[in-house]
């Protein structure tokens, strides 16, 4: 056994995250299907979700017990168990358990911000497990059990950082070790196999290895600057979202409507942005949602604009089995319009990701 491999693992469990170059290759589509329906709440676990809901993602050890903590919260619309924070596209549970995908067992939480804010599931996250243990949670050892908060926008990142700092202070004052929780931008979320979904509902006496520290996580109010009141300015590039498909047709016109709302595809090498390299931000042509930074655009030669990564929280992913193929569809996270697909034949610097977009589905805001 090589020295590096020896220090990366203890008793066969990976305790140092895998290098992206050494991660398992994965595949462009899942090897299994899930029902997509929540066994407890009766809601959809997969997008598109109803307008107005927000997404949060947490890794806090084995997702069997963790998922139940969140679906029991009032205001949570749906939850799902899955894998996030890794490098292997569409992994299986067996692959994640090797530690060689880089993923953490993660719970996806879709909630109604009018009923429950981001701080409440964040408080549950910190109090339900021990966030000081590094690459393990109790007897569950390995990088897939690490503590992680996957943030979907700047506001979540700011709140998570503030709460983590406060809770770290509280834990140290109580004699605990420093927090090891990662706060990282949410990337792709891959759904776990069907038997993992709502596991403790299906197996009421099933295993749950979670155990908190007993230290309360107090949520302090966000600091106010610039006077007594500070209001965030809404992005002026955002467009109103039509309420009906008839309105969408009028706003978009026939060509854009066919692609954005009916999942059509423009012919290769015909799109406006196939060979454009101007700096700026690519936005959803339907609603103006910022999607891609021009710095991640590259020439793949496929005939469509290709990007290495999307902006945090900008897109959502759906399984697409049309035309006898198994692909991952990419939609705008704000208006749920079709943008294109993501494949795993891109550059290594982006872990092989190729976001293959229709030019007609995006607009470039130049800088």
Helices and strands as residue ranges (DSSP letters): H 3-8, E 9-10, E 13-14, G 20-22, E 53-60, H 63-71, E 76-84, H 93-98, E 104-112, H 118-128, E 136-137, E 140-141, G 143-145, E 147-151, H 154-173, E 182-185, E 190-191, G 194-196, H 199-202, H 245-260, E 280-284, E 290-293, G 294-296, E 297-298, E 305-307, E 315-320, G 322-324, E 327-332, E 338-343, G 348-350, E 354-357, G 359-361, E 362-366
